[in-house]
């Protein structure tokens, strides 16, 4: 009896975290910022609309550390022009930026 070869679908590879919603992204980033930059501050100080760069929470070095965290954690890349308040000034903006990149 002859057997036909089984057709297998190619494995799509590891999935990107596209299923991650904006709230999950914001919570992950909130936890990181509280742990790394605001250890001595109450959690309530960091809302979704708290200005991070323009409000002085993040300086240039901490902004670069945040971008490095985002790139490693979410497997995304930031162009030089995206390392700015337009994309990173609040948890809301960061959540929107990461969600768009994961798209």
N, C-alpha and C positions, 0 to 999 in steps of 0.2 A: 504494500500500500504506500503510495506516494503522499508525502506531506507537503503542503504548500508552506513556504516560509512565512513567518509571522511578520507583519508590518508593524513596526513600532514607531511611535511618534518620537521625535527628538525631545530630549529633556530640555525644558525651557531655561534651566539654570536657576540660581537662587532668585527669589522674588525680591524686588525692591519694596520698601515699606510704603507702597502706594495706598494701602488700605488704612494707613495711619491718618486719623482725622486731625484737623487743626487744633482741637482741644488737647489731644494727646501730645502733639508737637509742642504746644505752649507749655504744658505741664512738665515735659521733659526738660525744656529750656529753662523754665522757672526754677526747677530743682537744681539745675546746674549753676545758675546765677546765684541763687541763695547759698549754695554750698561753697562756691569758689570766690565770690566777690562780696557777699553780704552776710558773712557768718555771724556777726554780732547784731544784726538787725532783725526785728520781728518780721515774720513771713508776710504780714499784712501790708508791709511797705511796698511790695511788688505786685501791682495789678496788671492786667492785660494792657492798659494804656499808659503805664508809668513810663515817662521818657528816660530811656537808658543812656543814650549818648548825649543828647542835648540837656538832660537833667543832671549830668555829672556822675551817674552811677557807674558808667564804663568810661575809662580813659582809652587812649589809643592802644596801649599794650593789652588791656583786658578785652578790647574789641577784637583784636587779632586772636587772642586766646579763644574767645567765643566763636569766631569764624572757624578756627581749627576744630573745635568741638563739633560744630554743626556739620562740617564737611566729613569728619570721621564718623560721627554717629548716624547721620542720615544718608551718607554716601552721595553727597552732592558736591558741586564745585561753585565757588563764587568768583566772578570776574572782578577785577580791580574796582570798577565803578560801583559794584554792588556792596562794597565794604563802606557803607555810608549810612547816615541816619534815615535816608529814604527807605532802606531795606531792613535796618536793624535797630531802629530807635525805640521799639516797644515789643512786647511779647506778641501783640496782635500782628505787627508788621513782620516779625520773624516767622510766625506761624503761616501767614499768607505767602511769604517768600519761599519757605521750605515746601509747602503744599504745592505751589506752582512748579517748583523744580522737580518734585516727585511725580507730578502731573498726570 
